[in-house]
């Protein structure tokens, strides 16, 4: 499949490499220069501009946060302005539900299709094509993306026709993992055992537990995306309460209704 790939950080570079290795025709773009050389040696093609990465059947974005993704997709000369009608934008970043809904509407108005497919897994899992992918969007579009997902992960969970549902699953999974890590650390400081508080939940029954064991947490990386969790909570009318100093806002968050 001819696809563009935008965002060549630790996760994105490994994912783009696996697409090339699987035989896909990949056009790569990164806002910061100097990250394409290894991919070009594998057989990828370099896009000079975002528009050049949007000439295929699909374009995948793997960017740091809402701000970065919105800039790449919604700005003049961005993905929506460049993608042809009927083509698919696959967003694999950890973003807020609000932005996911905004992108879905913008793509629909442009005659394009939008799939949200955030991933569970760290860069080593990305390099080994062992990610867990939670995918949502038009089911025909999900079928068309299957060969891409197969090259990137060990299992894909198609959960809904609404793209934002996948982002909600991703954010809640990150939140639960952060909470488990925080509670486990607290238990160890108190001389107890790490509590197994998540594995019996209905949320994790929908996913493979090993996927959550390999998430990044606030003390190991930035992937928990506390800002996305806060934005999503506020759009639902439940802003998170930040915990005590030195602790993640995700770890001891308590949902409080808006007064």
Secondary structure, 3 states (H helix, E strand, C coil): CEEEEECCCHHHHHHHHHHHHCCCEEEEECCCCCCCHHHHHHCCEECCCHHHHHCCCEEEECCCCHHHHHHHHHCCCCHHHHCCCCCEEEECCCCCHHHHHHHHHHHHHCCCEEEECCEECCHHHHHCCCEEEEEECCHHHHHHCHHHHHHHEEEEEEEECCHHHHHHHHHHHHHHHHHHHHHHHHHHHCCCCCCCCCCCCHHHHCCCHHHHHCCCCCCCCCCCCHHHHHHHHHHCCCCEECCCCCCCCCCCCEECCCC
